[in-house]
């Protein structure tokens, strides 16, 4: 480009010197300089090279000025957009904080109310008091324990047992068998919170609800000394077949879909999940490798 500019300037000065009817001392001086330097003067003569540099810069400015102006407009518009996004993000964060505070008020209020109800009915109705106690423990777990990425396995299993106790009370006058078995030392290992409850809820939703004959739900949890955890939920299937218009009846519900996504995100390559529907039973088996707790707490005991 530098040499092309030199040839262009050389040709222009040649034309102006020989064909311009008006004599111009400046043009004549420049032409003699370029003529004496020759076609390669931009490489052999410092003065010719300097003139070409100045001329080249002027030509480049013709193209650069609009580009720079356009870039400045783009940068300014992006800055304004980022500032607007920042303001919207701050507003959204404030809304989230406000909604979080609103959401926190009700659970705390309900938990305290349940504790008060438990204290009032403890002497009058022991079974009702136990029911309130289990419901209170479920709420306490959801409110205080599930905001961390990992929790002790025994706490998660205690949560399952409280849920099963509530279902036993709710279905006390129905022919439903609810059984729970546990083995190993769960306090030595940790797991993502609320990862197992969907399997149990699914068993009651699709196995017990609407059953016209005796039904059952069996939950088994086993963890060995190497952290190999097996969680099995087996339930009876009602006589009525799932409707084709209900996709949740075929896939196990949205809850199990979310559990699969969580498992893949948190335990990819460390778990297997099998579900088999063989009338009259439906079985879900989850096996996974768990992390060991450095300082295990005492095993949670149910009230």
HELIX and SHEET records of a PDB file:
HELIX    1   1 UNK A    2  UNK A   19  1                                  18    
HELIX    2   2 UNK A   25  UNK A   37  1                                  13    
HELIX    3   3 UNK A   41  UNK A   44  1                                   4    
HELIX    4   4 UNK A   46  UNK A  121  1                                  76    
HELIX    5   5 UNK A  126  UNK A  144  1                                  19    
HELIX    6   6 UNK A  153  UNK A  170  1                                  18    
HELIX    7   7 UNK A  186  UNK A  188  5                                   3    
HELIX    8   8 UNK A  197  UNK A  203  1                                   7    
HELIX    9   9 UNK A  204  UNK A  208  3                                   5    
HELIX   10  10 UNK A  247  UNK A  251  1                                   5    
HELIX   11  11 UNK A  254  UNK A  266  1                                  13    
SHEET    1   A 3 UNK A 151  UNK A 152  0                                        
SHEET    2   A 3 UNK A 189  UNK A 191 -1                                        
SHEET    3   A 3 UNK A 291  UNK A 292 -1                                        
SHEET    1   B 5 UNK A 176  UNK A 184  0                                        
SHEET    2   B 5 UNK A 215  UNK A 223  1                                        
SHEET    3   B 5 UNK A 228  UNK A 236 -1                                        
SHEET    4   B 5 UNK A 281  UNK A 289 -1                                        
SHEET    5   B 5 UNK A 271  UNK A 278 -1                                        
END                                                                             
